[in-house]
């Protein structure tokens, strides 16, 4: 029979407490006493308490709508995109700072580092182009050392320029500049080898410099930190030693790619892990052997634009990131050339400068990433963009 009235004995001494068969009583501040939270029922299983924030690799069993409370900071996050390994956690508390995948592509500007006319690097100019409107570049700063045949990496707050060559000297310099201000580069470390004609890939934390030339062709993959100032570390080898290769970045799956290069000319596509020290593996071929080409990377495709040998090229090629690859021809540049620089926005791939056929070029052109199409001329570099550019610049 249901109880419909209280018996005074229910309030006898010893009946108040937090254990079995006891009544819970508020304290003098009208707060609940400490109870064993594991005994509470009807609490959503998709609510997690932790002393740290979730990460993009924190895969919630409850999917979208799962909640996460940081017991150290008091911040609360809600999962708004449950993609395994690339989740997005939106801060729904009073703080800021959403947890979301970092994109390699830029939304504001792309950068071209100094190269030089007639084989002699200029003063190491730093030029930037707008991703929001077409037009000419703006010369905003200088490198620490004028040089050519460098490779660029894109960090979260800084752009990096690595290696290079000038007047018979190979450099192991790692320079960087801040996106937030148009200021000159600063020297923040050294590569393990003085070299030129290198390729690059990167994620948010590390930049990877592969291949190159220094009295001979190099197969080394080395890694620099993009969140601190430190020297590079040798972390592996390419399957084939080469110089003037390209580089693509599959950030979502943590792989870097080395495409083409000399001698040969080479059509090999190598892939290596960006989260571990490991050698590269040959995973496919470019449709045409190519070197000295520009590179652009989306979340799913790697692009190679232009290039040299056996002659200058106007091809735009792409391959889907993966373990078995063959590139396809998907469009043309407006001018065939090599030794050009590539950067990527969220909607377009850009090519800057280059040599055609043996003179310096100032063209800035772009092609859409939404579909396969030819490039269009959208502006000019204000300083000459050759000779011997790097395969990649930087963007944010």
Secondary structure, 3 states (H helix, E strand, C coil): CCCCCCCHHHHCCCCECCCCCCECCCCCCCCCCCCCHHHCCCCCCCEEEECCCCCCCCCCCCCCCCEEEECCCCCEEEEEECCCCCCEEEECCCCCCCECCCCCCECCEEEECCCCHHHCCCCCEEEEEECCCCCCCEEEEECCCCCECCEEEECCCEEEEECCEECCEEEEEEEEEECCCCCCCEEEEEEEEEEECCEEEECCCEEEEECCECCCECCEEEEEECCCCCCCEEEEECCCCCECCEEEEEHHHCEEEEEEEECCCEEEEEEEECCCCCCCEEEEECCCCCECCEEEECCCEEEEECCECCCCEEEEEEEECCCCEECEEEEEEEEEEECCEEEEECCEEEEECCECCCCECCEEEEEECCCCCCCEEEEECCCCCCCCCCCECEEC
